[in-house]
């Protein structure tokens, strides 16, 4: 068993705190790229790592949070993507040695996914694959995706990690004051989707303080997954020209037991937090007994923003079916995605619990099938259930679907049943007996 996975099953690990805040105190300017210091000021980066190790962190993160190609391009450093990430990882591993674990800090691209923006699944996937390869080569123990506001982008990052290395993966989302991500995903839905795709730990960081994040963690805990949490030290203030954060030590340590009881197995700080907070968390955790995680699985499907338990009963379905809709069949044969968008808008306004998609009879093209699913999910918030025996189409569609789709189990024994089941498992889908609906 992986040593990190073994550790979080047995106890709560202490994370580190903010690196950027400490680097700013060491002279990092507002327009500078903190990650470039991995190459130009290694002693300063090493000092930050060492301060958290000495404070009691069981896990320290690399100084690579916005170290992907999209972010580094802003500083004219895209051609140094591998070097910056590799050195950030190597330095952290050098400091930590055998005293704990090193987690690769990986943040979002800063671009929006289609249709709101121009970022596609494959482009995001390739950006993360490049960064993860460098970090893994640098010797990290864990991949930690953090401060993501879009579940679609997090899915692409997680799949890239799973297909690039065999390291454990943490997926940490950022939520607004309304309890949802910027793109409208609630904590439970995020946890269900990420767990189904193979995340070893999910959680939340940044944006809010320890009191607010506790409610988010409690919602995530319903998915039955190991959790991580890293709150901010409140909102910064500028005093005498310097950025100053609140001291949240007393509020945070008072909530540590509640976090642990909710399933948190990795706890630390985000923006504005310091080694002093980490030392206090370490001391507090020494007195807390770690309970087991209790989880009773349910038959759940999700979109990128909504969850649905299929055992609820009395569920209504909207249909995107070429068997039932001749106009849809004609549109598919002529590759008219404009018609698909109009149909999706119609279904989105129907108030259905889920959308049942059955288009095999008019769509043998796997690429087109995936484009239909992608087009439809741009308008529809309800979860999808797919009925198809086209395995190539199924894999392409599930790869870009932003939730945990339902997939109808073929009523007959198809030739490639083993591959059908493997595809559903790879993308965390819920296999549904048609008799259930």
C-alpha positions in Angstrom: 0.0 0.0 0.0 1.2 3.5 -0.8 2.7 5.1 2.3 0.6 8.3 2.1 -2.6 6.4 1.7 -1.6 4.2 4.7 -0.9 7.3 6.8 -4.3 9.0 6.2 -6.1 5.8 7.0 -4.4 5.7 10.4 -4.2 9.4 11.5 -4.6 13.0 10.6 -1.7 14.6 8.8 -0.7 18.2 9.3 -0.3 20.2 6.1 1.7 23.4 5.6 0.5 27.0 5.3 1.0 29.8 2.8 4.2 29.9 0.9 3.5 33.1 -1.1 2.9 35.1 2.1 6.3 34.1 3.4 8.0 34.8 0.1 6.5 38.2 0.0 8.0 38.9 3.4 11.3 37.8 2.0 11.0 40.4 -0.8 8.9 38.9 -3.5 7.3 41.7 -5.5 3.7 42.0 -6.6 4.6 41.6 -10.3 7.1 38.8 -9.8 6.5 35.1 -10.5 7.0 33.3 -7.2 7.6 30.0 -9.0 10.6 31.5 -10.9 12.3 31.7 -7.4 12.6 27.9 -7.7 15.4 28.6 -10.2 16.7 32.1 -9.2 16.4 32.1 -5.4 16.5 28.5 -4.3 17.8 29.4 -0.8 14.6 31.5 -0.1 12.3 28.7 -1.3 14.2 26.1 0.7 13.9 28.4 3.8 10.1 28.5 3.4 9.9 24.7 3.0 12.2 24.3 6.1 10.1 26.6 8.2 7.0 24.4 7.7 8.9 21.2 8.2 10.2 22.5 11.5 6.8 23.7 12.6 5.6 20.1 12.4 4.1 19.7 8.9 3.8 16.1 7.9 3.2 17.2 4.3 4.8 20.2 2.6 3.7 21.5 -0.8 5.9 22.5 -3.7 6.2 26.2 -4.7 4.4 25.4 -8.0 0.8 26.4 -7.6 0.4 28.5 -10.8 3.2 26.6 -12.4 1.3 25.4 -15.5 2.1 26.6 -19.0 -1.0 28.8 -19.2 0.0 30.8 -16.1 3.7 30.9 -16.8 3.1 32.4 -20.2 2.0 35.6 -18.5 5.6 36.0 -17.3 7.2 34.8 -20.5 8.3 31.6 -18.7 6.3 29.0 -20.6 9.5 27.5 -22.0 10.7 26.8 -18.5 7.6 24.9 -17.3 9.4 21.6 -16.8 12.4 23.2 -15.1 10.4 25.3 -12.7 8.2 22.5 -11.6 11.0 19.9 -11.4 13.2 22.2 -9.2 10.2 23.2 -7.0 9.7 19.5 -6.3 13.3 18.5 -6.0 13.9 21.3 -3.4 11.0 20.3 -1.3 12.0 16.6 -1.4 15.5 17.6 -0.4 14.2 19.5 2.6 11.6 17.0 3.7 13.8 13.9 3.3 12.3 10.9 5.1 10.5 13.1 7.7 7.2 13.2 5.8 5.6 13.7 2.4 5.9 16.2 -0.4 2.7 17.2 -2.2 2.8 18.8 -5.7 0.8 22.0 -5.6 -1.1 22.4 -8.9 -3.6 25.2 -9.5 -6.0 26.1 -12.3 -5.1 27.4 -15.7 -6.9 30.7 -15.1 -9.0 30.1 -18.3 -12.7 29.2 -18.5 -14.0 26.0 -20.0 -16.2 26.1 -23.0 -18.9 27.2 -23.7 -18.2 30.1 -21.2 -14.6 30.3 -22.4 -12.3 28.7 -24.9 -10.6 26.0 -22.9 -11.3 22.5 -24.1 -11.0 19.2 -22.2 -8.0 18.0 -24.3 -6.1 21.3 -24.0 -6.6 21.4 -20.2 -5.6 17.7 -20.1 -2.3 18.3 -21.9 -1.5 21.4 -19.8 -1.8 19.4 -16.6 -0.1 16.3 -18.0 3.0 18.4 -18.8 3.1 19.9 -15.3 2.5 16.6 -13.5 5.2 14.8 -15.4 7.8 17.4 -14.2 6.6 17.2 -10.6 6.6 13.5 -10.6 10.1 13.4 -12.0 11.1 15.8 -9.3 10.2 13.2 -6.7 6.9 14.3 -5.1 4.8 11.8 -3.1 1.3 13.2 -3.8 -0.4 15.3 -6.5 -2.5 18.1 -4.9 -4.9 20.0 -7.2 -6.1 23.0 -5.2 -8.2 26.2 -5.5 -10.2 25.0 -8.4 -13.5 26.7 -9.1 -14.7 24.6 -12.0 -15.4 20.9 -11.6 -14.9 20.4 -15.4 -11.3 21.6 -15.2 -10.7 19.6 -12.0 -11.9 16.4 -13.8 -9.5 17.1 -16.7 -6.6 17.6 -14.2 -7.5 14.4 -12.3 -7.7 12.3 -15.4 -4.4 13.7 -16.6 -2.8 12.7 -13.2 -4.2 9.2 -13.3 -2.9 8.7 -16.9 0.5 10.3 -16.2 1.7 8.8 -12.9 0.7 6.4 -10.2 0.8 8.8 -7.3 -2.1 9.5 -4.9 -4.2 12.5 -5.8 -5.9 15.2 -3.7 -8.6 17.3 -5.3 -9.4 20.5 -3.4 -12.1 22.9 -4.6 -12.8 26.5 -3.6 -16.3 27.6 -2.6 -18.1 30.9 -2.4 -20.0 32.2 0.6 -23.2 30.6 -0.8 -21.7 27.2 -0.4 -21.1 26.5 -4.1 -18.2 26.9 -6.4 -18.0 29.9 -8.8 -19.5 27.6 -11.5 -22.3 26.4 -9.3 -21.2 23.0 -8.0 -22.2 22.1 -4.4 -19.7 20.3 -2.1 -21.4 16.9 -2.1 -21.6 16.7 -5.9 -18.0 17.7 -6.2 -17.0 15.0 -3.7 -19.1 12.3 -5.4 -17.7 13.0 -8.9 -14.0 13.3 -7.8 -14.2 10.2 -5.7 -15.8 8.2 -8.5 -12.9 9.2 -10.8 -10.3 7.9 -8.4 -9.3 10.9 -6.2 -7.8 9.5 -3.0 -8.8 12.6 -1.1 -11.0 15.5 -1.8 -11.4 18.8 0.1 -11.6 22.5 0.1 -9.2 25.4 0.5 -8.9 29.1 0.2 -11.7 31.7 -0.1 -13.1 31.4 3.4 -12.1 31.0 7.0 -12.2 27.9 9.3 -15.8 28.5 10.5 -17.2 28.7 6.9 -15.3 25.7 5.5 -16.5 23.4 8.3 -20.0 23.3 6.7 -18.6 22.6 3.3 -16.5 19.7 4.7 -19.6 18.2 6.4 -21.4 18.2 3.1 -18.4 16.5 1.4 -18.2 13.9 4.1 -21.6 12.5 3.0 -19.7 11.1 0.0 -17.6 8.9 2.3 -14.1 10.0 1.3 -10.9 11.1 3.0 -11.0 14.9 3.3 -8.5 17.8 3.3 -9.0 21.3 4.5 -7.0 24.5 4.3 -8.8 27.7 5.3 -7.6 31.3 4.6 -6.5 33.6 7.4 -9.4 35.9 6.6 -9.2 38.8 4.2 -5.9 40.7 4.0 -5.4 44.3 5.0 -2.7 46.7 3.9 -1.0 48.3 7.0 1.9 50.7 6.5 2.2 49.5 2.9 2.4 45.8 3.9 -0.2 43.0 3.5 -1.4 41.8 6.9 -3.7 38.9 7.7 -5.7 38.1 10.8 -4.5 35.6 13.3 -7.0 32.7 13.1 -5.1 30.3 15.4 -7.7 30.3 18.2 -10.7 30.0 15.9 -9.1 27.2 13.9 -7.8 25.1 16.7 -11.2 25.3 18.4 -12.7 23.6 15.4 -10.0 20.9 14.7 -12.0 18.1 16.5 -15.1 19.0 14.5 -13.1 18.7 11.3 -11.6 15.4 12.3 -15.0 14.0 13.2 -16.3 15.0 9.8 -13.6 12.9 8.0 -10.6 15.4 7.6 -7.3 13.5 7.5 -5.1 16.4 6.2 -5.4 19.8 7.7 -3.4 23.0 7.2 -3.7 26.6 6.1 -4.0 28.6 2.9 -3.5 32.3 2.1 -2.0 34.3 5.0 -1.3 31.4 7.3 2.1 30.8 8.9 4.3 28.2 10.5 3.0 29.4 13.9 -0.5 28.2 13.0 0.8 24.9 11.8 2.6 24.3 15.1 -0.6 25.1 17.0 -2.6 22.6 14.8 0.0 19.9 15.4 -0.3 20.4 19.1 -4.1 20.3 19.1 -4.2 17.1 17.0 -2.1 15.3 19.5 -5.1 15.1 21.8 -7.7 14.0 19.3 -8.8 10.4 18.6 -9.4 9.7 14.9 -12.8 8.0 14.2 -13.4 5.7 11.2 -15.2 7.0 8.1 -18.7 5.6 7.7 -20.2 5.4 4.3 -23.3 3.7 2.9 -23.2 3.9 -0.9 -26.3 5.1 -2.8 -27.2 4.8 -6.4 -26.2 8.4 -7.3 -25.7 10.2 -10.6 -24.7 13.8 -11.1 -24.2 16.5 -13.6 -21.5 19.1 -13.0 -23.8 20.9 -10.6 -26.5 18.5 -9.4 -26.8 15.2 -7.7 -29.7 12.7 -8.0 -30.3 9.5 -6.0 -32.0 7.1 -8.3 -33.5 5.3 -5.3 -35.6 8.3 -4.6 -38.5 7.1 -6.7 -41.1 9.1 -8.8 -38.3 10.5 -11.0 -39.1 12.3 -14.3 -37.0 11.9 -17.4 -36.5 14.2 -20.4 -35.5 12.3 -23.6 -32.9 13.0 -26.2 -33.8 10.1 -28.3 -33.3 9.5 -32.1 -35.7 6.5 -31.7 -38.5 8.8 -30.5 -37.7 12.1 -32.3 -37.4 12.0 -36.1 -36.3 15.6 -36.3 -33.4 14.8 -33.9 -32.4 11.8 -36.0 -32.3 14.0 -39.1 -30.3 16.6 -37.3 -27.7 14.0 -36.2 -27.4 12.6 -39.7 -26.7 16.1 -41.0 -24.4 16.9 -38.0 -26.6 19.9 -37.1 -25.3 20.9 -33.6 -27.5 24.0 -33.7 -30.6 21.8 -33.5 -28.9 19.9 -30.5 -28.4 23.2 -28.7 -32.1 24.2 -29.3 -33.2 20.7 -28.0 -31.0 21.0 -25.0 -32.5 24.4 -24.1 -35.9 22.9 -24.4 -35.0 20.0 -22.1 -33.3 22.4 -19.6 -36.6 24.2 -19.2 -38.6 21.0 -18.7 -38.1 20.5 -15.0 -36.9 16.9 -15.4 -34.9 15.0 -12.8 -32.6 13.5 -15.4 -32.0 13.4 -19.2 -32.1 10.0 -20.9 -29.9 10.0 -24.1 -30.4 7.3 -26.7 -29.0 8.3 -30.1 -27.3 5.1 -31.4 -29.7 4.6 -34.2 -28.8 7.9 -35.9 -25.2 8.5 -34.6 -22.6 5.8 -35.3 -19.8 8.4 -35.3 -18.1 8.4 -31.9 -16.7 11.9 -32.3 -20.1 13.3 -33.1 -21.6 11.4 -30.2 -19.2 13.1 -27.8 -19.8 16.5 -29.4 -23.6 16.0 -28.8 -23.0 15.2 -25.1 -20.7 18.2 -24.8 -23.1 20.5 -26.5 -26.1 19.3 -24.4 -24.3 19.6 -21.1 -23.5 23.2 -21.9 -27.2 24.0 -21.4 -28.6 21.2 -19.1 -28.0 21.1 -15.4 -29.7 17.7 -14.8 -27.6 14.4 -14.8 -27.4 12.3 -17.9 -28.2 8.7 -18.4 -26.6 7.2 -21.5 -27.9 4.2 -23.4 -25.3 3.0 -26.0 -23.5 -0.1 -27.1 -21.0 1.9 -29.1 -18.0 1.6 -26.8 -15.8 4.1 -28.6 -18.6 6.7 -28.4 -19.2 5.8 -24.7 -15.6 6.4 -23.7 -15.3 9.7 -25.6 -18.5 10.9 -24.1 -17.7 9.9 -20.5 -14.3 11.4 -20.8 -15.7 14.9 -21.3 -18.9 14.6 -19.3 -18.6 16.9 -16.3 -20.4 14.8 -13.7 -21.0 11.1 -12.8 -23.1 9.8 -15.6 -25.5 6.9 -15.5 -25.0 4.2 -18.1 -27.6 1.7 -19.0 -26.5 -1.9 -18.7 -27.1 -3.6 -22.1 -30.2 -5.9 -21.9 -28.3 -8.5 -23.8 -24.7 -9.9 -23.4 -22.8 -7.7 -25.8 -19.5 -8.9 -27.4 -17.3 -6.5 -25.4 -19.1 -6.6 -22.1 -15.8 -6.6 -20.2 -14.6 -3.5 -22.0 -18.0 -1.8 -21.4 -17.7 -2.3 -17.7 -14.1 -1.2 -17.7 -15.0 2.1 -19.4 -17.8 2.8 -17.0 -15.4 2.1 -14.1 -12.6 4.3 -15.5 -14.8 7.3 -15.6 -16.7 6.7 -12.4 -20.1 6.1 -14.0 -23.1 4.4 -12.3 -24.1 1.3 -14.2 -27.9 1.1 -14.2 -30.2 -1.9 -14.7 -32.9 -0.6 -17.1 -35.5 -2.2 -14.8 -34.6 0.4 -12.1 -36.0 3.3 -14.2 
